[in-house]
Amino acid sequence: MSRTVKKFLIALQFLTILPIWISTKGGFASGGKSKLNEQDFGRSLFYFPIVGILIGLTLAAVAVCLRFLPDLVTGTCVLIASIIITGGIHLDGFADTCDGFYGSRSKDEILKIMRDSRIGVMGVVGIVTLLLLKFTLIVGIPRNSLWKELIMMATFARWAQTLACLLSLYARTEGKAKFFIEYANRKDIIAGGLVTVALFLLMAKLKGILIFALSFLWLLLFIQYVKRKIGGMTGDTIGAISEIAEVSILLFVLILGIY
C-alpha cells in the first residue's frame, strides 16, 4: 500500500470513528505489514481538509435528506451526526481546555487539569454553551444554502488543526499529538490551505474568501492565546481549535448574511 494512501488513512483514523487502526510500530490492524514512520503522522496533515470535505458532505447529505422535517429537528440531527462522525473527540478537547484555562493557573497546573479524565464545571459549561451556539447557528442559516456552509465549516475546522500544529510547539513531553506537531510540514499546510480556499471560492465565490479571511484571523488570535497560556499545543487544544473554527464559520456566515 502506498504512503499516500497510508497518510490519508492516518488522517481518517484521527478525525473520524471509522475502524482504521494505525501505529508507528505495527502498521494496520487489518493485517498490513507495512510500518509507518513518525514523520508520516506529520505529513498526513495535508489530508485533514480532504477528510473535512468528506465529513462536510456527510453532514450536508443529512441536512438535505431531512429537509422535509422542521428546522429545529433537522438542526438537531445535523448536530448529532457531527458528534457521531468524530466520536466527540474534539468536544472532549474543548471541555478539557475550558477546565484547564479557567482562572489564573500555571502551565503545569493547566496541563495536569487537562489530562484529568474527569470533566469539571467549566468543561460542562463550555460544552453546553458551544453546542447551544452551534445548534442555533445551524438552525438560523437558510435551508437552501445550509449544505454549503456545513461543507465549508467541516473543511476549515480540519485545516485549522493543521495550522495550529504548524505554528506551535508541543506543550507536553509525550502524547498523541506529538508527531503531528513535530513533523508538520509547511508546504503540506499551505497546500491544504489552498484546497480549503478553493473550496470556499467554489461554494460562495468572493464572499467565501471573506468568510475564510475573517475566520482565519480569529483562529490566529486563539492560537496565540493558547501559546501564551501553555507555550504550545496539546491534543486537547487542537480539538478546541477545531470546535471554535466550526463555530466561527457559521457565525460569520450568519452575521454577514452570506448564504
Order of alpha helices (4+ residues) and beta strands (2+ residues): alpha-beta-beta-alpha-alpha-alpha-alpha-alpha-alpha-alpha-alpha-alpha-alpha
